[in-house]
Amino acid sequence: MKIVSFFSGAGGLDLGFTNAGFKLAYANDNWSGCWETFEKNHRIKIDKRSILDIKPEEIPDVEGFVGGPPCQSWSLAGGMKGIKDPRGRLFWDYIKLIEKKQPLFFLAENVPGILSPKHKPEFMKIVKKFWGIGYVVSFMLMDARYYGVPQERKRVIIVGYHKKLKKRFEFPKGLGKWTTLRDSIGDLPEAKPAIEKNKTNGKMQTPNHEYMNGGFSSIYMSRNRVRGWEEQSFTIQAGGRHAPCHPKAPKMKLLKKDKRAFVSGKENLYRRLSIRECARIQTFPDNFIFYYDSVADGYKMIGNAVPVKLAEALARQIMKDIKEIKSQKYQTNLIKQQEAQLCVTYSHP
């Protein structure tokens, strides 16, 4: 079964779907920072235009659409502008293409803020629009920790099945055990700092195992940024300056409300997680290489991605459902053919 991908980025969502057996037929993203990484890892050319410039007839006929429309408009960090922000309106452009192509299913991902009291009315308009163009919609605020991702990461997942499938998507159950930071990154050697002006070291023995240099802002120091080895990471964000600290460091010391400090005498232990460590926490495999000049772009690609294992869990459920539906239709058609042959036999002795 084939899918097309929009707002693809590095392609965490795409990798999860291809791991589950889907074939990627087309991908689109107009951010130049992800193009080389996407094309070299997924081995498919990416359409580099804005989604606004893409015509439905230019998109191949496929079973599914997947994509994570830009989430900054719906997040607290992005100012909560929602549909008033041009990036927020891109969600509607994604819907327009789905309406024209009518795939069997679609999946969209976004931040929890889209379900906030401020944005819930607009979100429900989106759900109603999907219903209006032919889809039964399921949505859920999911935490990636329940699906083998060593990270506390909550995201809204929206899945729509075409009404002709006569089925509603049911979200897969989580795993029984959480994966820890030790499980995920405990075997990695010590990372290297980025070179001057936070540029990449280039080829490394452990690819992408470098971290951003620079001071820590008052906002960063307002709360603890260290999770222990037996815990799950804080959410991996799209900005390197906000990357969590490595678990080798002790938890930050509380001085007063909204002000913390590194433990005295152990300041050397506090460094940001490397790009490779963030990639592992997002469950990208080590053979998935990120290409960039500025390390900031590496963090951005990884932080914007859907964790691969979460995407794979969703994709496997969708694959299972569609195969079952197609199998049932096949059996029904086979029975009808057999009944028709029997009628011919009995009517012509």
C-alpha positions in Angstrom: 0.0 0.0 0.0 1.3 3.4 -0.9 1.3 6.7 1.0 2.2 10.4 0.3 3.8 12.6 2.9 3.4 16.3 3.6 5.4 18.6 5.9 7.9 15.6 5.8 10.9 17.1 7.6 13.5 14.4 8.2 10.7 11.8 7.9 10.2 10.2 11.3 6.5 9.6 10.4 7.5 8.3 7.0 10.1 5.9 8.4 7.5 4.5 10.9 5.1 3.8 8.0 7.7 2.2 5.7 8.8 0.0 8.6 5.2 -1.1 8.9 5.1 -2.1 5.2 3.8 1.0 3.4 5.6 2.4 0.4 6.4 6.1 0.2 5.3 7.3 -3.3 5.7 11.1 -2.8 7.0 13.6 -0.2 6.8 17.3 0.2 8.5 19.9 2.4 9.6 23.5 1.5 12.3 23.8 4.2 15.7 23.4 2.6 17.3 22.3 5.9 15.7 18.8 5.6 16.0 18.1 1.9 19.4 16.3 1.9 18.6 14.3 5.0 15.2 13.2 3.7 16.4 12.3 0.2 19.5 10.3 1.3 17.7 8.3 4.0 14.4 7.7 2.2 15.9 7.4 -1.3 13.1 9.4 -2.8 13.1 12.9 -4.3 11.2 15.5 -2.2 8.9 18.1 -3.7 10.4 21.3 -2.5 7.5 23.6 -3.2 5.0 25.1 -0.7 1.9 23.0 -0.3 0.0 26.0 -1.6 1.6 25.5 -5.1 0.8 21.8 -5.4 -2.1 20.7 -7.5 -4.1 17.5 -6.7 -3.4 16.0 -10.1 0.4 16.2 -9.4 0.0 13.9 -6.4 0.0 10.1 -7.2 -3.0 8.0 -6.3 -2.3 6.3 -3.0 -4.1 4.6 -0.1 -3.0 7.1 2.5 -1.9 10.7 3.3 0.3 11.3 6.3 1.7 14.6 7.6 2.2 16.9 10.6 1.1 20.5 9.6 3.3 23.1 11.3 2.4 23.1 15.0 4.0 26.4 16.2 0.7 28.2 15.7 -1.1 26.0 18.2 1.6 25.8 20.9 2.2 28.0 23.9 5.8 28.6 22.7 4.5 29.8 19.3 2.1 32.4 20.8 -1.1 30.3 20.4 -2.2 32.2 17.3 -3.8 29.2 15.8 -5.7 29.7 12.6 -4.8 33.5 12.7 -1.2 32.4 11.9 -0.5 31.5 8.2 1.2 28.4 9.5 -2.0 27.4 11.2 -4.0 27.7 8.0 -1.7 25.2 6.3 -3.8 22.5 8.1 -6.7 23.6 5.8 -4.6 23.3 2.7 -3.7 19.7 3.8 -7.5 19.0 4.0 -8.1 20.4 0.6 -5.7 18.0 -1.0 -7.2 15.1 0.9 -10.7 16.2 -0.3 -9.6 16.1 -3.9 -7.7 12.8 -3.8 -10.0 10.9 -1.4 -7.4 8.4 -0.1 -8.6 5.4 2.1 -7.1 7.1 5.2 -5.2 10.0 6.4 -3.1 10.8 9.5 -2.2 14.2 11.0 -0.1 15.1 14.0 0.0 18.2 16.1 0.8 19.6 19.6 -1.5 19.4 22.6 -2.3 23.1 22.3 -4.7 22.4 19.5 -7.0 20.9 22.1 -6.7 23.9 24.5 -9.9 25.8 25.3 -8.6 28.6 23.1 -8.2 26.4 20.0 -10.7 23.5 20.6 -13.6 25.2 18.7 -11.3 25.6 15.6 -10.1 22.1 16.0 -13.7 20.7 16.0 -14.3 22.7 12.8 -11.4 20.7 11.3 -12.9 17.4 12.5 -16.3 18.4 11.1 -14.7 19.3 7.8 -13.0 15.9 7.6 -16.4 14.3 8.2 -17.9 16.5 5.5 -15.4 15.4 2.9 -16.0 11.7 3.6 -14.1 10.6 6.6 -14.8 9.0 10.0 -12.3 10.7 12.4 -10.7 9.5 15.5 -8.3 11.7 17.6 -6.4 11.1 20.8 -3.8 12.9 22.9 -1.0 10.3 22.9 2.1 10.0 25.1 5.0 8.5 23.1 6.3 6.8 26.3 3.7 4.1 26.0 5.0 3.0 22.6 8.7 2.3 23.3 9.9 5.9 23.1 12.2 7.0 26.0 10.6 10.4 26.1 7.7 12.2 27.7 6.1 13.5 24.5 2.4 14.2 24.2 0.9 14.9 20.8 -2.5 14.9 19.2 -2.9 12.2 16.6 -5.8 12.4 14.1 -6.7 9.5 11.9 -9.5 9.4 9.4 -10.9 6.4 7.6 -12.9 6.9 4.4 -16.6 6.2 5.1 -16.6 3.6 2.4 -14.4 1.4 4.7 -17.2 1.4 7.2 -14.8 1.3 10.1 -13.5 3.7 12.7 -9.8 3.7 13.6 -9.0 2.5 17.2 -5.7 3.6 18.7 -3.3 0.8 19.5 -2.7 -0.2 23.1 0.6 0.8 24.6 3.5 -1.4 25.7 3.6 -2.7 29.2 7.0 -1.3 30.0 8.6 2.1 29.4 12.0 2.5 27.8 14.6 4.4 29.8 17.4 6.8 28.9 19.9 4.1 29.9 18.2 1.7 27.5 18.3 4.3 24.7 21.6 6.1 25.0 23.6 4.4 27.7 26.0 2.7 25.3 27.1 5.8 23.4 30.6 7.2 23.9 31.1 10.8 25.1 29.9 13.3 22.6 31.9 16.1 21.0 31.0 19.8 21.3 30.2 21.6 18.0 33.0 23.7 16.6 33.1 27.5 16.4 29.7 29.2 15.8 28.0 25.8 16.5 29.0 24.4 13.1 29.2 20.6 12.6 32.4 18.6 13.2 31.7 16.8 9.9 32.1 13.1 9.6 32.4 11.5 13.0 33.0 7.9 14.3 29.5 8.1 15.8 27.5 10.1 13.2 25.9 13.3 14.5 27.2 12.7 18.1 27.9 16.4 18.7 26.1 18.9 20.9 25.4 22.7 20.9 27.7 25.0 22.8 26.7 28.3 24.5 25.2 29.6 27.7 21.9 28.6 29.2 19.2 31.3 29.3 17.2 32.4 32.4 14.3 30.5 30.9 16.3 27.4 30.6 17.5 27.7 34.2 14.0 28.3 35.5 13.4 24.6 35.9 15.2 21.3 36.1 16.5 20.1 32.8 18.0 16.8 33.9 16.3 13.4 33.8 18.0 10.4 35.4 19.2 7.3 33.6 16.2 5.2 34.7 13.7 7.9 33.6 12.4 9.1 30.2 13.7 12.3 28.7 11.9 15.6 28.6 10.3 16.4 25.3 12.9 16.8 22.6 12.2 20.2 21.1 13.1 21.7 17.7 15.6 24.1 19.2 19.1 23.0 20.3 19.3 25.7 23.0 16.4 24.0 24.8 17.8 20.4 24.5 17.7 18.6 27.9 20.9 18.0 29.7 22.7 14.6 29.6 21.6 12.2 32.5 25.2 12.0 33.8 24.6 15.3 35.5 22.8 15.6 38.8 19.4 17.2 38.9 19.5 20.9 39.1 19.3 22.7 42.4 16.2 24.8 43.3 17.2 28.2 44.5 13.8 29.8 44.5 10.6 29.8 42.4 11.6 29.7 38.7 15.3 29.8 39.4 17.6 26.8 39.5 21.4 26.3 39.4 23.8 23.6 38.4 25.2 21.7 41.4 28.4 23.4 42.6 31.6 21.6 41.7 29.9 19.5 39.0 29.2 22.2 36.4 31.4 20.3 33.9 28.8 17.5 33.8 26.1 19.7 32.4 25.9 19.6 28.6 23.0 19.4 26.2 22.1 16.1 24.7 23.9 15.5 21.4 22.0 15.3 18.1 22.5 11.6 18.0 21.3 11.2 21.5 18.2 13.2 20.6 17.7 11.1 17.5 17.9 7.9 19.6 15.4 9.3 22.0 13.1 10.0 19.0 13.8 6.3 18.1 15.6 7.0 14.8 18.1 4.1 14.1 21.8 4.8 14.0 22.0 4.3 10.3 19.7 7.3 9.7 22.2 10.1 9.2 21.3 13.8 9.5 23.0 16.2 7.1 23.5 19.8 8.2 26.1 22.6 8.4 24.8 24.3 11.6 24.0 21.9 14.4 20.8 24.0 15.0 19.3 22.4 11.9 20.1 18.9 13.2 18.2 19.6 16.4 15.3 21.2 14.4 14.9 18.2 12.1 14.8 15.8 15.1 12.6 17.9 17.4 10.0 18.4 14.7 9.8 14.7 13.8 7.2 12.2 15.0 9.0 9.5 17.0 9.6 6.6 14.7 8.3 3.9 17.0 5.1 5.8 17.7 4.5 6.3 14.0 5.2 2.6 13.4 2.6 1.5 16.0 0.0 3.7 14.4 0.9 2.5 10.9 0.8 -1.2 11.9 -2.8 -0.7 13.2 -3.8 1.1 10.0 -2.2 -1.6 7.8 -4.0 -4.4 9.8 -7.4 -2.7 9.5 -7.2 -2.1 5.8 -5.9 -5.6 5.1 -8.8 -7.1 7.1 -11.3 -4.9 5.3 -9.9 -5.9 1.9 -9.8 -9.5 2.8 -13.5 -9.4 3.9 -14.5 -7.8 0.7 -12.5 -10.4 -1.2 -14.3 -13.2 0.6 -17.6 -11.6 0.1 -17.0 -11.2 -3.7 -15.7 -14.8 -3.9 -18.9 -16.1 -2.2 -21.0 -14.0 -4.6 -19.1 -15.4 -7.6 -19.6 -19.0 -6.4 -23.3 -18.4 -5.8 -23.6 -17.0 -9.3 -21.8 -20.1 -10.8 -24.1 -22.4 -8.9 -27.2 -20.5 -10.2 -25.8 -21.0 -13.8 -25.2 -24.7 -13.2 -28.7 -25.3 -11.8 -30.4 -23.3 -14.4 -28.6 -25.1 -17.3 -28.7 -28.8 -16.4 
